[in-house]
Amino acid sequence: MQRVLDVATMRKSDAETIRGGISGRELMWRAARGVFESYPWQGRVAIVCGSGNNAGDGFALALLLTDAKIDCTLFLLSERFSADGAYYYGKCKEIGVKVSAFSQKGDFSEYTEIVDCIFGTGFRGDAEGLAADAIQAINQSNKTVISVDINSGLNGDNGCSSLCVRSHLTVSVGFYKNGHFLNQAKDMIQRHINVDIGIGLHGACRYLLEARDVANILKPRLQNSHKGDYGYVSILGGCTQYSGAVKLANLSCAALRSGCGVAQLIVPQSLAVSVSPYLLESTLALLPDKDGQMCFDPAALDRVLEKQKALAIGMGWGNSPQNQPILTYILQNYAIPLVIDADGLNTLAKTDLLLLKQTKCRVLLTPHAKEMERLSGIPIAQIIQDPIGIAERFAKEYGVTLLLKGATTVITDGERTYLVDRGCAGMATAGSGDVLSGILVGLLGYAECTPLTAACGAYIAGRAGELAQDDVNPISMTASDTVSHIVAAITEIIKENSCC
């Protein structure tokens, strides 16, 4: 599990480390060495430097490249340097490192690799002037691009940008930052690694989930066990308008593939004929309905939810006025893990959210940004600017675990926050969120309802999607492709852990 910091915490940690006796100059040298050792340099190197410490990392890197007999040139956007940067720039001048002022018509055709040292993680706003020209020239160069600490122009806290460097490799220094993962970051960073340079953590952090963390949830199973040991779970949803029989069957299949003992699909009575042919290992429970939509019937709910270990609600549920009393009844009368997704979230948004504070259920909400806007009343534009902070505050206020879906998913209970960067463009299709809910409720059949379990579910769904995209393509991929790759994802996770 990797630690991920916001920019303010990174700045404080850096300052406290320097105060503790490691000089900024030494940290800069360590950062440059980390970058130098992170890539197999093969030709002439252009190092594009702005001002400040990010440029200083570039100057120190030039010294290391020159010492290794690798030809490099410093392209300067500014003659303003930080004190530590000025020191290493002076050293470059002393040993004859080539220096050139970057011009608007910057030409990198003679170089094999370009190192981006224009802006650091503290950058805010929009790249303008010569910096914007340099970023565009780098992006148009068709050369291998290595960004130091973060891609210049990318916001270190939220991964937003109007113009930033696209890198083949980004070498984060000290700790990963939120902006390495959120919003546009995954489209701008092809691959990233972090180098530890001895900076101590001073402040709160979030955690980037890795395969070995998920493997801890997927523990070995005893031969002397039975389906009841792994939980009876239910998926409640569907209506005539959104019958999606195959999709609903996929949900129960996703739950079973995630390891629960029994998956029960709860649908309106009138959907029985259309859903039944698609259910093999799953069981089917029916609720009374009117015009293809569920009716609120407490006795019927109690019957179908008896002995259930966990419940997912809302997929393909529609917007019947009967949905609200059904959801309210469950929140008021049950004490089980409850995944609320899709139309369940839309129903919840119309309900008094105080119910979340009063319920005995361990509630897991799985909104995307638009659903989060409906729940919180916060405009999408603001959510995009601060997805982690908004998710943390909402989860803490209402006592829930919140899984905010995005290019990188944020999972939090307001106290501990996980980031999951698994997933792919092919998952931007109808039903992907539903599959995630199926996986989540499947895990909750035998795992504790915690943010970590929810994060593991997001990891499995994302990795299954990546494997599906590899086999299909990002354009033709459907949610059922993700379901069919859950087995491969879990097998990979288990094998990777056994090799560690």
Number of C-alpha atoms within 10 A of each C-alpha: 14 14 18 24 24 21 20 14 17 26 15 15 20 22 17 16 19 17 11 11 8 15 15 18 19 13 21 25 23 21 27 28 19 21 26 18 11 16 11 7 15 10 13 16 23 24 27 26 29 27 20 20 23 27 33 28 28 31 32 25 26 28 24 18 20 16 11 11 9 15 18 22 19 23 23 21 19 16 10 13 19 13 14 22 24 19 15 24 23 12 16 20 13 9 11 11 19 14 16 12 14 20 13 14 10 16 14 17 10 11 17 17 22 23 24 30 28 31 27 24 26 17 17 15 12 16 20 12 9 17 23 19 17 30 23 17 17 24 16 13 18 13 17 17 26 27 27 28 29 35 32 30 28 30 31 29 24 24 24 22 20 11 16 26 26 27 27 15 22 26 25 23 25 25 24 29 28 26 24 29 27 28 22 20 25 19 13 21 21 13 12 19 14 18 20 14 18 15 19 18 18 16 12 13 21 23 19 21 21 18 20 18 18 23 20 14 17 18 10 9 10 8 6 5 9 11 11 13 14 21 24 25 29 31 29 25 26 28 25 20 13 16 22 18 23 15 23 28 23 24 32 31 24 31 32 25 21 25 22 27 21 24 30 24 26 25 29 24 18 20 21 16 10 13 20 16 11 15 18 10 13 19 14 18 19 19 21 16 18 14 11 20 27 27 20 19 15 13 9 14 18 13 12 18 21 9 11 17 23 28 30 30 24 25 29 25 26 23 16 15 13 16 23 18 16 17 19 17 16 20 21 14 13 15 15 19 23 26 28 25 27 24 21 26 23 22 25 23 18 11 16 9 13 10 14 20 14 12 19 17 21 21 26 28 25 28 23 17 20 13 20 27 17 17 19 14 10 14 13 17 12 12 19 17 17 15 23 25 15 18 23 21 16 19 22 15 13 18 18 22 29 29 26 22 19 19 21 23 26 28 33 30 24 22 13 16 24 26 28 24 22 19 23 20 15 22 25 17 14 12 22 23 22 23 25 26 33 35 30 31 37 35 30 31 29 21 20 14 22 20 23 22 20 30 26 27 25 30 27 29 30 26 25 27 31 23 19 27 23 13 12 14 13 18 12 10 20 21 22 21 21 29 26 18 23 26 16 16 23 23 12 16 22 20 14 13 14 10 7 6
